[in-house]
């Protein structure tokens, strides 16, 4: 349902920008620069934080106690961003993140939220029938696993620290980063080994 | 008549109308319009001209019929425009 904006909305945006520009409040250069910096944020940042936590117990403790500082250690500026909480999966416990009210998301470490995260269906169903939502991603949890659904808000953002999969012993941070997707960080998916590795 | 307050339109957690409706897995990044609105909001926030809570209030006061027909970033633009007019930063005529 990510329909294009209506022509009248495009026109309204340009009128607003023109009025702000005419008053010296905003420039096109600022808009372009801000858009470029927003485009640079990507889930690979959050993925690397997870990979490092799997490899480094001190970093793991930091990540779980103060996600924003852990993000800044990756070179990400968290200035002005809400605190970042990190949810630790464990045997028998799986976390899923949603923003039921709108679209709150740890953008500094995951980039733009995907359209589906902002959709009415995801917002409504994640808290009501989380296992059915997970199944749409092909994610089936072991029997007896508790699903804890956590609401990201305007004042506090969440991401998931999944369990490190078996079969990744001896892997480098880069290799581990590659199996932590955006969907894993939101909790709709679990880290998956590449088929070639899994077959070994 | 029930005295129960009408649920706020944006408060969708658990809303039964979406039960069993699949989540449409649209992975496309925001389009040019969306990215521009997004960048503009960040700049206005950084300059102290609006807050996230003001953005939310603007979105959450969109009438229900419009809320569900607008795109995500159209809701943002509606809120930002309303805020800038309310604060006297721009004039209503500027946006007509």
Interface residues (C-beta under 8 A of the other chain):
Chain A: X1 X2 X3 X4 X5 X6 X9 X10 X12 X13 X15 X16 X17 X18 X19 X20 X23 X25 X26 X30 X31 X32 X34 X35 X38 X39 X80 X98 X100 X101 X102 X103 X112 X114 X115 X116 X118 X119 X120 X121 X122 X123 X124 X125 X126 X127 X128 X129 X132 X133 X136 X151 X154
Chain B: X10 X11 X12 X13 X14 X15 X16 X17 X18 X19 X20 X21 X22 X23 X24 X25 X26 X27 X28 X29 X30 X31 X33 X34 X35 X36 X37 X38 X39 X40 X42 X43 X44 X45 X46 X47 X49 X52 X53 X56 X59 X60 X68 X71 X72 X73 X74 X77 X80 X81 X84 X89 X90 X91 X94 X95 X96
